[in-house]
Amino acid sequence: MQDHNVFAGAFVDRSGERRKDPDWLTRAANGADSRFVPVWNQRCLIAGDPPAAVLLERRELGERVDDRELIFLGTFRGRPAFALSVDAAEAPFPELGEFRELRYLGTVLPADEANLAAHARALVLWHASQVYCGTCGSPSRAAAGGNSRICVNAECGREIFPRVDPAIIVLVSDGERCLLGRQGAWPEGIYSTIAGFVEPGESLEDSVRREVFEETNIRVGRVRYHSSQPWPFPSSLMLGFFASAETAEISLNDGELEDARWFTREELRSDFPKLPFSISIARRLVDHWLDHGES
């Protein structure tokens, strides 16, 4: 089994020291060796069979680029890499490929390209949400190679950094059964692990115990970390755990779930329930429990 989840992996050398070197960034942004990840309508460009990310050269960008809005991602496969937000009514670069949603890309791209696409999309969406300063309401501009923004109001000058929203996701079991739930908006028959956002002043372990009880009425004891997954929809970081159940009676306390049930391994290997999508950390937790138990 791979040692990282889909969209994760240290495939991009983020080269943080370069973000503070405007001369280097200018040379890189105009260099023939650099590559650009276009993001249009929250989608990334791919082509080929099997599909691969289309990484553009500077000469292919035409008049679409404003160097001040380029986002330096780091070094990818030995080349400087930038994200480029493309604002257009119709999909650009039709002769080069097609723009597809990130959830699809996670199923078809090589691991390093999926990681790069997730990184690019997340920062493009973050910039779009931070056009104005949240403190004084003035416009903000990109800074540090697109890895922060600064309020243009000299009296404010607030520096704004990308945020990540931590969320726990947990497979609860009593040894022979695991606890899965479903939301009403999901496709019919799909059940998944319990998840929720971490609240202020809360540890990850406490968040696991609270979320499981709020959604299912189950009390859990021991909590064990498994792995994490960047989930840029738009800015979550999923922190995966296993937890041991101390009670068994299910009640949908907060109404977030349509249903929750205990399932045996035999049931999970049958036609019902349908399991979480293959690219999700939820599916990796379920598969690990099916094959190896909880440890």
N, C-alpha and C positions, 0 to 999 in steps of 0.2 A: 504494500500500500504506500502511496506517496506520503511524504513527510510534511505536506502542507495542504491546505484547503484551496479550492478554486478561488482565483483572484489574489491569493496570498503568494508569498515567496519573495526573497530579496533579489529579484532579477534586475532591478534598476538601481545603479549606484547613484543615490540622490545627490551626492556631491554638494552638500550644504555650504561648503566654503565658497563655491562659485556664485551662489546667490547674492553675495555681497561684493561682487566684482563686476561693476557695470560694463567696463571695457571688454572683459572676457565674454560677457553675455552678448554684447553687441556683435563681436566677431563671430561667436558661435551661431547666433541667429541668422547671420548672413553667409555662413560657411557652406561650401558645397558638400561637406561631409555630414552635416547635421540632418536630422530627420524630424518630421512633423506629423503629429497625430491629429487629424481633423475630427472635430466633434460637431455634428449637425443634428439638431432636434433630439439631443440626448443620445445619439447613436454614433457609432464608430464605423469607419470604412474598411471593408474586407473584399477579397476577391480570391478566385482560384478554387481548385478542387484537389486536395482538401483545402478548406478556407484558410487564409492567412491575412493578418492585418496589413493594410496598405499604409506604408510609412512614406510620406511625401518628401521630395527634395525641395529646397528653397525655390528653384526655378519653376516648379510646378504650381506654386501658390498664386502666381499672378499678382493681381492688385488686391487680393482678399486680406492681406495681412497688415496689421498695425503692430509694429515691433513692441510698442508699449504694452500691448495686451497679450503678448506671447507668454506662455507659462513654461518655465524651465522645469522639466521633470527629473533630469539627471542624465546619466550616461547609460545608454542601452545598447548592448552588443558593441561596445567600444565607441559609440558615436553619441554626440550631444543630442538629446531628444526634447522636443517641445510639444505642448498641446496647443491647439489652435481652435478657438470657437468660431464657427462659421454661421453667420446670420444670413439666411437666404430662404426665399419662399419655396424654391425647388431644391432637391438634393443636388449638391455640387459634384463635380468630378465624375459624371455618369460614365465616362469612357474608361475610368480606372477601376470601378467596382460598385458596390452597393453599401448603403449604410444600414446597419442592423443593431437591434437592441442588445444591451450588455448581457442580459440573461441568456440570450441565444449564443452570444460569443463565448460565454463561459463553457458551453457544451462542445464547441468545435475548434477553438483556437488552441495552439500550443500554450503551455502554462505560462511562459514568459510574456507572450503577447496578450493573454487575458489579463495578466497583472498590469501591464502597461496601459491597456485600454481602460481598466477600472480606475487607475491612478489619474489618467487624463480626464475621464468623464467626471470624476468626483470633484476635481479642482475647477473645471469649467462650470459646473453647477454651483459650486460655492461662490465663485466670482459673480455669477448672475444674481445671487441672493444678497450680495453685499455692496451694491452699487452706491448705497448711502450709508453714512456713519450712523450707527445705532445710538450714539451718545448725543450728537448735536443736530443730526439730520442733514448735514452737508454732504456733497458728493465725496466719494473716495476714489483713489486711483491705485492701480497695481503697483507693487513694490517687491523687492527681493526676488526678481525674476519671476514674478507671479505667484510667489509663495506666501505673500501677505498683501494687505492693502493699507493705505494710509489716508486718513481724513485730510482733505485739502484745506480745511479751515485752520489757519495758522494758530488761532487761539485754542483749538482743540488738539489737532495733530495726532489723534488716536491711531495706534497701529492695530490692525485687525488681523487675526490669525485664523486659518481654517480650523473648524471644530469637528470633532468626532464624537458621536453619541454612543456610549457604551450600552450594550444590551446583553443580558444573559440568555443563554439557551441551554436547556437541561433535559437529559433523559433520566427520568426517575424510574427506579425498578425496585422490586422486592426479591430479586434473585431469579425467580422463574417467570415473572411478568414485567412488562414495562408499561408506563403510563403515557398515552398519546391523546391529543385533543384535536378538534377541528373548529375552524371559524366558518360561519355561514356563507361567507363570500368565496370560499375556496371551491375548486372543482369538486364535483360529487365524489365521495368515497375517500378523499385524501385526509389522512390523519398525520399529525406531526408532533414534535416535541414541544414542551412548554417554553415560552419565551416572553421577555418583557424588558423594558428599559430600566437601567439602574437609576435610583432616585438620589437627590443630593444628600450627603451625609451618610451614605449607605455603603457597606462593603459588598463585594461581589457575592460572598457566601450568604450574607443576609438578604441580598436581593433574590438569590435563588430560592431561599426558604419562603420569603414573602410572596413572590410571584406564584410559586406552586400552590401555596395555601389559598391565595386570593382567587385563583382561577379554578382550582379543583378540590379544595378542602383537605388535601393530603399534606400531612406533616412529614418533613424530611429531616434526617439527621446528618450523617456524614456527607460532605460535598467534596468532589474531586475534580480538579481542572483537567480538561482534555486538550483543547486547542482553540485557536481563534480564527476568525475570517473577516476580512474587510468586506463590507456589504454596502456599497455606495448607492443606496436607493432611498435617500440621497447620501447619507453620511454616517451610517451605523458601523460599529465594530462589534461583531458577534463573538461573545466569549462563552465557549462550550464547556459544559460540565456533565458529570454523572452525579446522581444523588440517590441515597438509600431511603426508601419509604419507611416511615414508622407507623403510619395508619393506612387504611385501605378503603374507607368509605368515601366515595366521590360525591361532591356537591358543587355545582357551578356557582360559586359565591358571587362573582362580580359581573357575570353575564357576558364576558368577552368571548367565551367559547360557546358554540352551539351544542357540542357533545364532548365528552371525555370518557375513555374506557381503559381498562387493563387488557393487554394483549400478550399471549404467549409467543414464543419463537415460532411454533408451528403455525399459528394464525398469521404472523407477519410474513411467512413464506407462502401463504395462500393467495387467493385472488382478492381478499379483503382483510385489512384495509389497503388502499393504495398508499404507497410510502412517499415521503417528501421528494422533491426534485433532486436529481442526481448531483447538481452542482452545489447544493446547500450543505452547510455544516450539520444541519438537522439530519440529513440522510447519512452523513458519515458517522454521527453518533449512533444512529439505529443500526447501521451495518456493523459497527464495532461491537455493539452489544450482542447482535446475532451471532457473530463469529468468534468473539473472544470473551464475552462476559463484560463486566464493568471495569476491570482494572486497566 
